[in-house]
């Protein structure tokens, strides 16, 4: 593990936030799940936007 800080990703379409530190247990993503570990075919649980259309953001 690199010890790299957790990042936050936002859906360009609806604004849904994916925080690596918090994960999204409802979606089966445990806290600490890195963005790179989420399958490429994953879609936004709020609007169905593909993973490729998310941007890393600074909070």
PyMOL Python script that loads the backbone (N, CA, C, O; Angstrom):
from pymol import cmd

cmd.read_pdbstr("""\
ATOM      1  N   UNK A   1       0.856  -1.193   0.000  1.00  0.00           N
ATOM      2  CA  UNK A   1       0.000   0.000   0.000  1.00  0.00           C
ATOM      3  C   UNK A   1       0.890   1.241   0.000  1.00  0.00           C
ATOM      4  O   UNK A   1       1.862   1.317   0.752  1.00  0.00           O
ATOM      5  N   UNK A   2       0.562   2.182  -0.822  1.00  0.00           N
ATOM      6  CA  UNK A   2       1.426   3.345  -0.993  1.00  0.00           C
ATOM      7  C   UNK A   2       1.233   4.399   0.085  1.00  0.00           C
ATOM      8  O   UNK A   2       2.069   5.291   0.230  1.00  0.00           O
ATOM      9  N   UNK A   3       0.143   4.314   0.846  1.00  0.00           N
ATOM     10  CA  UNK A   3      -0.134   5.345   1.827  1.00  0.00           C
ATOM     11  C   UNK A   3      -0.637   6.629   1.199  1.00  0.00           C
ATOM     12  O   UNK A   3      -0.711   7.667   1.857  1.00  0.00           O
ATOM     13  N   UNK A   4      -0.982   6.555  -0.072  1.00  0.00           N
ATOM     14  CA  UNK A   4      -1.489   7.722  -0.796  1.00  0.00           C
ATOM     15  C   UNK A   4      -2.830   8.154  -0.194  1.00  0.00           C
ATOM     16  O   UNK A   4      -3.647   7.304   0.161  1.00  0.00           O
ATOM     17  N   UNK A   5      -3.064   9.467  -0.076  1.00  0.00           N
ATOM     18  CA  UNK A   5      -4.341   9.914   0.491  1.00  0.00           C
ATOM     19  C   UNK A   5      -5.524   9.463  -0.376  1.00  0.00           C
ATOM     20  O   UNK A   5      -5.410   9.306  -1.592  1.00  0.00           O
ATOM     21  N   UNK A   6      -6.644   9.264   0.289  1.00  0.00           N
ATOM     22  CA  UNK A   6      -7.859   8.908  -0.437  1.00  0.00           C
ATOM     23  C   UNK A   6      -8.310  10.093  -1.288  1.00  0.00           C
ATOM     24  O   UNK A   6      -8.097  11.253  -0.933  1.00  0.00           O
ATOM     25  N   UNK A   7      -8.935   9.775  -2.413  1.00  0.00           N
ATOM     26  CA  UNK A   7      -9.416  10.805  -3.329  1.00  0.00           C
ATOM     27  C   UNK A   7     -10.940  10.769  -3.388  1.00  0.00           C
ATOM     28  O   UNK A   7     -11.578   9.821  -2.931  1.00  0.00           O
ATOM     29  N   UNK A   8     -11.502  11.823  -3.962  1.00  0.00           N
ATOM     30  CA  UNK A   8     -12.945  11.959  -4.111  1.00  0.00           C
ATOM     31  C   UNK A   8     -13.241  12.168  -5.591  1.00  0.00           C
ATOM     32  O   UNK A   8     -12.562  12.944  -6.264  1.00  0.00           O
ATOM     33  N   UNK A   9     -14.254  11.473  -6.092  1.00  0.00           N
ATOM     34  CA  UNK A   9     -14.628  11.532  -7.505  1.00  0.00           C
ATOM     35  C   UNK A   9     -16.076  11.993  -7.608  1.00  0.00           C
ATOM     36  O   UNK A   9     -16.904  11.635  -6.771  1.00  0.00           O
ATOM     37  N   UNK A  10     -16.381  12.783  -8.628  1.00  0.00           N
ATOM     38  CA  UNK A  10     -17.729  13.322  -8.790  1.00  0.00           C
ATOM     39  C   UNK A  10     -18.264  13.021 -10.185  1.00  0.00           C
ATOM     40  O   UNK A  10     -17.553  13.159 -11.180  1.00  0.00           O
ATOM     41  N   UNK A  11     -19.520  12.612 -10.240  1.00  0.00           N
ATOM     42  CA  UNK A  11     -20.206  12.377 -11.510  1.00  0.00           C
ATOM     43  C   UNK A  11     -20.439  13.713 -12.205  1.00  0.00           C
ATOM     44  O   UNK A  11     -20.986  14.645 -11.615  1.00  0.00           O
ATOM     45  N   UNK A  12     -20.014  13.795 -13.475  1.00  0.00           N
ATOM     46  CA  UNK A  12     -20.202  15.030 -14.242  1.00  0.00           C
ATOM     47  C   UNK A  12     -21.679  15.317 -14.517  1.00  0.00           C
ATOM     48  O   UNK A  12     -22.063  16.470 -14.711  1.00  0.00           O
ATOM     49  N   UNK A  13     -22.500  14.277 -14.532  1.00  0.00           N
ATOM     50  CA  UNK A  13     -23.899  14.433 -14.902  1.00  0.00           C
ATOM     51  C   UNK A  13     -24.776  14.905 -13.743  1.00  0.00           C
ATOM     52  O   UNK A  13     -25.510  15.885 -13.870  1.00  0.00           O
ATOM     53  N   UNK A  14     -24.692  14.192 -12.597  1.00  0.00           N
ATOM     54  CA  UNK A  14     -25.640  14.490 -11.508  1.00  0.00           C
ATOM     55  C   UNK A  14     -24.988  15.023 -10.243  1.00  0.00           C
ATOM     56  O   UNK A  14     -25.683  15.489  -9.340  1.00  0.00           O
ATOM     57  N   UNK A  15     -23.643  14.958 -10.162  1.00  0.00           N
ATOM     58  CA  UNK A  15     -22.974  15.477  -8.979  1.00  0.00           C
ATOM     59  C   UNK A  15     -22.770  14.453  -7.871  1.00  0.00           C
ATOM     60  O   UNK A  15     -22.251  14.794  -6.808  1.00  0.00           O
ATOM     61  N   UNK A  16     -23.175  13.185  -8.103  1.00  0.00           N
ATOM     62  CA  UNK A  16     -22.935  12.133  -7.103  1.00  0.00           C
ATOM     63  C   UNK A  16     -21.454  12.115  -6.745  1.00  0.00           C
ATOM     64  O   UNK A  16     -20.592  12.229  -7.618  1.00  0.00           O
ATOM     65  N   UNK A  17     -21.167  11.970  -5.453  1.00  0.00           N
ATOM     66  CA  UNK A  17     -19.792  11.962  -4.950  1.00  0.00           C
ATOM     67  C   UNK A  17     -19.417  10.542  -4.532  1.00  0.00           C
ATOM     68  O   UNK A  17     -20.144   9.893  -3.780  1.00  0.00           O
ATOM     69  N   UNK A  18     -18.269  10.065  -5.031  1.00  0.00           N
ATOM     70  CA  UNK A  18     -17.687   8.825  -4.526  1.00  0.00           C
ATOM     71  C   UNK A  18     -16.419   9.177  -3.773  1.00  0.00           C
ATOM     72  O   UNK A  18     -15.455   9.674  -4.356  1.00  0.00           O
ATOM     73  N   UNK A  19     -16.424   8.917  -2.474  1.00  0.00           N
ATOM     74  CA  UNK A  19     -15.281   9.179  -1.598  1.00  0.00           C
ATOM     75  C   UNK A  19     -14.615   7.840  -1.300  1.00  0.00           C
ATOM     76  O   UNK A  19     -15.228   6.959  -0.697  1.00  0.00           O
ATOM     77  N   UNK A  20     -13.362   7.687  -1.723  1.00  0.00           N
ATOM     78  CA  UNK A  20     -12.659   6.417  -1.519  1.00  0.00           C
ATOM     79  C   UNK A  20     -12.623   6.022  -0.037  1.00  0.00           C
ATOM     80  O   UNK A  20     -12.750   4.841   0.287  1.00  0.00           O
ATOM     81  N   UNK A  21     -12.456   6.980   0.846  1.00  0.00           N
ATOM     82  CA  UNK A  21     -12.373   6.676   2.278  1.00  0.00           C
ATOM     83  C   UNK A  21     -13.682   6.089   2.801  1.00  0.00           C
ATOM     84  O   UNK A  21     -13.670   5.176   3.627  1.00  0.00           O
ATOM     85  N   UNK A  22     -14.806   6.612   2.324  1.00  0.00           N
ATOM     86  CA  UNK A  22     -16.120   6.172   2.801  1.00  0.00           C
ATOM     87  C   UNK A  22     -16.664   4.986   2.018  1.00  0.00           C
ATOM     88  O   UNK A  22     -17.458   4.203   2.540  1.00  0.00           O
ATOM     89  N   UNK A  23     -16.232   4.851   0.753  1.00  0.00           N
ATOM     90  CA  UNK A  23     -16.796   3.815  -0.100  1.00  0.00           C
ATOM     91  C   UNK A  23     -18.272   4.087  -0.357  1.00  0.00           C
ATOM     92  O   UNK A  23     -18.741   5.214  -0.203  1.00  0.00           O
ATOM     93  N   UNK A  24     -18.990   3.058  -0.745  1.00  0.00           N
ATOM     94  CA  UNK A  24     -20.446   3.140  -0.914  1.00  0.00           C
ATOM     95  C   UNK A  24     -20.997   1.753  -0.624  1.00  0.00           C
ATOM     96  O   UNK A  24     -21.274   0.978  -1.539  1.00  0.00           O
ATOM     97  N   UNK A  25     -21.156   1.445   0.683  1.00  0.00           N
ATOM     98  CA  UNK A  25     -21.573   0.092   1.072  1.00  0.00           C
ATOM     99  C   UNK A  25     -22.864  -0.372   0.402  1.00  0.00           C
ATOM    100  O   UNK A  25     -23.027  -1.564   0.142  1.00  0.00           O
ATOM    101  N   UNK A  26     -23.782   0.552   0.120  1.00  0.00           N
ATOM    102  CA  UNK A  26     -25.033   0.191  -0.553  1.00  0.00           C
ATOM    103  C   UNK A  26     -24.738  -0.394  -1.938  1.00  0.00           C
ATOM    104  O   UNK A  26     -25.448  -1.279  -2.415  1.00  0.00           O
ATOM    105  N   UNK A  27     -23.680   0.115  -2.571  1.00  0.00           N
ATOM    106  CA  UNK A  27     -23.273  -0.358  -3.902  1.00  0.00           C
ATOM    107  C   UNK A  27     -22.273  -1.518  -3.828  1.00  0.00           C
ATOM    108  O   UNK A  27     -21.772  -1.979  -4.853  1.00  0.00           O
ATOM    109  N   UNK A  28     -21.989  -1.984  -2.605  1.00  0.00           N
ATOM    110  CA  UNK A  28     -21.047  -3.087  -2.441  1.00  0.00           C
ATOM    111  C   UNK A  28     -19.589  -2.648  -2.455  1.00  0.00           C
ATOM    112  O   UNK A  28     -18.692  -3.470  -2.637  1.00  0.00           O
ATOM    113  N   UNK A  29     -19.351  -1.348  -2.263  1.00  0.00           N
ATOM    114  CA  UNK A  29     -17.981  -0.814  -2.257  1.00  0.00           C
ATOM    115  C   UNK A  29     -17.597  -0.479  -0.818  1.00  0.00           C
ATOM    116  O   UNK A  29     -18.073   0.498  -0.240  1.00  0.00           O
ATOM    117  N   UNK A  30     -16.729  -1.308  -0.259  1.00  0.00           N
ATOM    118  CA  UNK A  30     -16.335  -1.142   1.138  1.00  0.00           C
ATOM    119  C   UNK A  30     -15.548   0.149   1.333  1.00  0.00           C
ATOM    120  O   UNK A  30     -14.887   0.615   0.405  1.00  0.00           O
ATOM    121  N   UNK A  31     -15.613   0.741   2.549  1.00  0.00           N
ATOM    122  CA  UNK A  31     -14.758   1.894   2.830  1.00  0.00           C
ATOM    123  C   UNK A  31     -13.308   1.560   2.514  1.00  0.00           C
ATOM    124  O   UNK A  31     -12.827   0.473   2.834  1.00  0.00           O
ATOM    125  N   UNK A  32     -12.618   2.502   1.886  1.00  0.00           N
ATOM    126  CA  UNK A  32     -11.227   2.294   1.510  1.00  0.00           C
ATOM    127  C   UNK A  32     -11.054   1.740   0.101  1.00  0.00           C
ATOM    128  O   UNK A  32      -9.925   1.534  -0.344  1.00  0.00           O
ATOM    129  N   UNK A  33     -12.167   1.492  -0.615  1.00  0.00           N
ATOM    130  CA  UNK A  33     -12.067   0.990  -1.993  1.00  0.00           C
ATOM    131  C   UNK A  33     -11.587   2.109  -2.906  1.00  0.00           C
ATOM    132  O   UNK A  33     -12.251   3.134  -3.060  1.00  0.00           O
ATOM    133  N   UNK A  34     -10.417   1.893  -3.510  1.00  0.00           N
ATOM    134  CA  UNK A  34      -9.834   2.897  -4.407  1.00  0.00           C
ATOM    135  C   UNK A  34     -10.594   2.939  -5.727  1.00  0.00           C
ATOM    136  O   UNK A  34     -11.153   1.935  -6.166  1.00  0.00           O
ATOM    137  N   UNK A  35     -10.609   4.101  -6.346  1.00  0.00           N
ATOM    138  CA  UNK A  35     -11.277   4.292  -7.635  1.00  0.00           C
ATOM    139  C   UNK A  35     -10.760   3.279  -8.659  1.00  0.00           C
ATOM    140  O   UNK A  35     -11.531   2.728  -9.444  1.00  0.00           O
ATOM    141  N   UNK A  36      -9.448   3.041  -8.639  1.00  0.00           N
ATOM    142  CA  UNK A  36      -8.834   2.112  -9.594  1.00  0.00           C
ATOM    143  C   UNK A  36      -9.296   0.670  -9.394  1.00  0.00           C
ATOM    144  O   UNK A  36      -9.150  -0.155 -10.296  1.00  0.00           O
ATOM    145  N   UNK A  37      -9.851   0.359  -8.224  1.00  0.00           N
ATOM    146  CA  UNK A  37     -10.317  -0.997  -7.924  1.00  0.00           C
ATOM    147  C   UNK A  37     -11.762  -1.225  -8.363  1.00  0.00           C
ATOM    148  O   UNK A  37     -12.240  -2.359  -8.370  1.00  0.00           O
ATOM    149  N   UNK A  38     -12.454  -0.150  -8.729  1.00  0.00           N
ATOM    150  CA  UNK A  38     -13.852  -0.261  -9.162  1.00  0.00           C
ATOM    151  C   UNK A  38     -13.853  -0.679 -10.634  1.00  0.00           C
ATOM    152  O   UNK A  38     -13.118  -0.103 -11.436  1.00  0.00           O
ATOM    153  N   UNK A  39     -14.667  -1.674 -10.998  1.00  0.00           N
ATOM    154  CA  UNK A  39     -14.666  -2.138 -12.397  1.00  0.00           C
ATOM    155  C   UNK A  39     -14.961  -1.018 -13.392  1.00  0.00           C
ATOM    156  O   UNK A  39     -15.714  -0.092 -13.094  1.00  0.00           O
ATOM    157  N   UNK A  40     -14.356  -1.115 -14.579  1.00  0.00           N
ATOM    158  CA  UNK A  40     -14.517  -0.100 -15.620  1.00  0.00           C
ATOM    159  C   UNK A  40     -15.962   0.030 -16.087  1.00  0.00           C
ATOM    160  O   UNK A  40     -16.362   1.085 -16.579  1.00  0.00           O
ATOM    161  N   UNK A  41     -16.751  -1.041 -15.936  1.00  0.00           N
ATOM    162  CA  UNK A  41     -18.146  -0.984 -16.390  1.00  0.00           C
ATOM    163  C   UNK A  41     -19.120  -0.506 -15.303  1.00  0.00           C
ATOM    164  O   UNK A  41     -20.335  -0.526 -15.501  1.00  0.00           O
ATOM    165  N   UNK A  42     -18.577  -0.076 -14.155  1.00  0.00           N
ATOM    166  CA  UNK A  42     -19.411   0.468 -13.078  1.00  0.00           C
ATOM    167  C   UNK A  42     -20.083   1.746 -13.564  1.00  0.00           C
ATOM    168  O   UNK A  42     -19.500   2.511 -14.332  1.00  0.00           O
ATOM    169  N   UNK A  43     -21.305   1.968 -13.113  1.00  0.00           N
ATOM    170  CA  UNK A  43     -22.022   3.203 -13.471  1.00  0.00           C
ATOM    171  C   UNK A  43     -22.483   3.923 -12.213  1.00  0.00           C
ATOM    172  O   UNK A  43     -22.612   3.322 -11.146  1.00  0.00           O
ATOM    173  N   UNK A  44     -22.725   5.207 -12.355  1.00  0.00           N
ATOM    174  CA  UNK A  44     -23.219   6.022 -11.244  1.00  0.00           C
ATOM    175  C   UNK A  44     -24.525   5.437 -10.719  1.00  0.00           C
ATOM    176  O   UNK A  44     -25.451   5.195 -11.494  1.00  0.00           O
ATOM    177  N   UNK A  45     -24.608   5.205  -9.394  1.00  0.00           N
ATOM    178  CA  UNK A  45     -25.834   4.633  -8.847  1.00  0.00           C
ATOM    179  C   UNK A  45     -27.011   5.608  -8.867  1.00  0.00           C
ATOM    180  O   UNK A  45     -28.158   5.195  -8.700  1.00  0.00           O
ATOM    181  N   UNK A  46     -26.737   6.888  -9.069  1.00  0.00           N
ATOM    182  CA  UNK A  46     -27.810   7.883  -9.082  1.00  0.00           C
ATOM    183  C   UNK A  46     -28.395   8.102 -10.479  1.00  0.00           C
ATOM    184  O   UNK A  46     -29.605   8.281 -10.625  1.00  0.00           O
ATOM    185  N   UNK A  47     -27.532   8.088 -11.517  1.00  0.00           N
ATOM    186  CA  UNK A  47     -28.029   8.466 -12.842  1.00  0.00           C
ATOM    187  C   UNK A  47     -27.587   7.552 -13.980  1.00  0.00           C
ATOM    188  O   UNK A  47     -28.038   7.721 -15.113  1.00  0.00           O
ATOM    189  N   UNK A  48     -26.706   6.580 -13.696  1.00  0.00           N
ATOM    190  CA  UNK A  48     -26.294   5.635 -14.731  1.00  0.00           C
ATOM    191  C   UNK A  48     -25.153   6.106 -15.622  1.00  0.00           C
ATOM    192  O   UNK A  48     -24.847   5.468 -16.628  1.00  0.00           O
ATOM    193  N   UNK A  49     -24.519   7.226 -15.258  1.00  0.00           N
ATOM    194  CA  UNK A  49     -23.385   7.726 -16.037  1.00  0.00           C
ATOM    195  C   UNK A  49     -22.201   6.763 -15.889  1.00  0.00           C
ATOM    196  O   UNK A  49     -21.946   6.277 -14.787  1.00  0.00           O
ATOM    197  N   UNK A  50     -21.475   6.477 -16.976  1.00  0.00           N
ATOM    198  CA  UNK A  50     -20.325   5.565 -16.887  1.00  0.00           C
ATOM    199  C   UNK A  50     -19.201   6.108 -15.991  1.00  0.00           C
ATOM    200  O   UNK A  50     -19.044   7.318 -15.831  1.00  0.00           O
ATOM    201  N   UNK A  51     -18.432   5.187 -15.417  1.00  0.00           N
ATOM    202  CA  UNK A  51     -17.294   5.548 -14.561  1.00  0.00           C
ATOM    203  C   UNK A  51     -16.343   6.516 -15.267  1.00  0.00           C
ATOM    204  O   UNK A  51     -15.766   7.395 -14.627  1.00  0.00           O
ATOM    205  N   UNK A  52     -16.178   6.356 -16.587  1.00  0.00           N
ATOM    206  CA  UNK A  52     -15.257   7.209 -17.350  1.00  0.00           C
ATOM    207  C   UNK A  52     -15.660   8.680 -17.314  1.00  0.00           C
ATOM    208  O   UNK A  52     -14.832   9.552 -17.579  1.00  0.00           O
ATOM    209  N   UNK A  53     -16.917   8.966 -16.991  1.00  0.00           N
ATOM    210  CA  UNK A  53     -17.392  10.353 -16.972  1.00  0.00           C
ATOM    211  C   UNK A  53     -17.433  10.943 -15.561  1.00  0.00           C
ATOM    212  O   UNK A  53     -18.258  11.806 -15.262  1.00  0.00           O
ATOM    213  N   UNK A  54     -16.532  10.466 -14.702  1.00  0.00           N
ATOM    214  CA  UNK A  54     -16.361  11.039 -13.366  1.00  0.00           C
ATOM    215  C   UNK A  54     -15.057  11.828 -13.362  1.00  0.00           C
ATOM    216  O   UNK A  54     -14.126  11.499 -14.097  1.00  0.00           O
ATOM    217  N   UNK A  55     -14.988  12.858 -12.544  1.00  0.00           N
ATOM    218  CA  UNK A  55     -13.778  13.654 -12.402  1.00  0.00           C
ATOM    219  C   UNK A  55     -13.308  13.608 -10.954  1.00  0.00           C
ATOM    220  O   UNK A  55     -14.123  13.615 -10.031  1.00  0.00           O
ATOM    221  N   UNK A  56     -11.980  13.562 -10.754  1.00  0.00           N
ATOM    222  CA  UNK A  56     -11.442  13.674  -9.408  1.00  0.00           C
ATOM    223  C   UNK A  56     -11.591  15.128  -8.987  1.00  0.00           C
ATOM    224  O   UNK A  56     -11.312  16.041  -9.765  1.00  0.00           O
ATOM    225  N   UNK A  57     -12.037  15.339  -7.743  1.00  0.00           N
ATOM    226  CA  UNK A  57     -12.225  16.700  -7.241  1.00  0.00           C
ATOM    227  C   UNK A  57     -11.480  16.875  -5.927  1.00  0.00           C
ATOM    228  O   UNK A  57     -11.184  15.909  -5.225  1.00  0.00           O
ATOM    229  N   UNK A  58     -11.190  18.111  -5.619  1.00  0.00           N
ATOM    230  CA  UNK A  58     -10.588  18.461  -4.333  1.00  0.00           C
ATOM    231  C   UNK A  58     -11.686  19.059  -3.463  1.00  0.00           C
ATOM    232  O   UNK A  58     -12.360  20.011  -3.855  1.00  0.00           O
ATOM    233  N   UNK A  59     -11.851  18.489  -2.285  1.00  0.00           N
ATOM    234  CA  UNK A  59     -12.875  19.027  -1.379  1.00  0.00           C
ATOM    235  C   UNK A  59     -12.235  19.931  -0.347  1.00  0.00           C
ATOM    236  O   UNK A  59     -12.929  20.482   0.507  1.00  0.00           O
TER     237      UNK A  59
END
""", "prot")
cmd.dss("prot")
cmd.show_as("cartoon", "prot")
cmd.util.cbc("prot")
cmd.orient("prot")
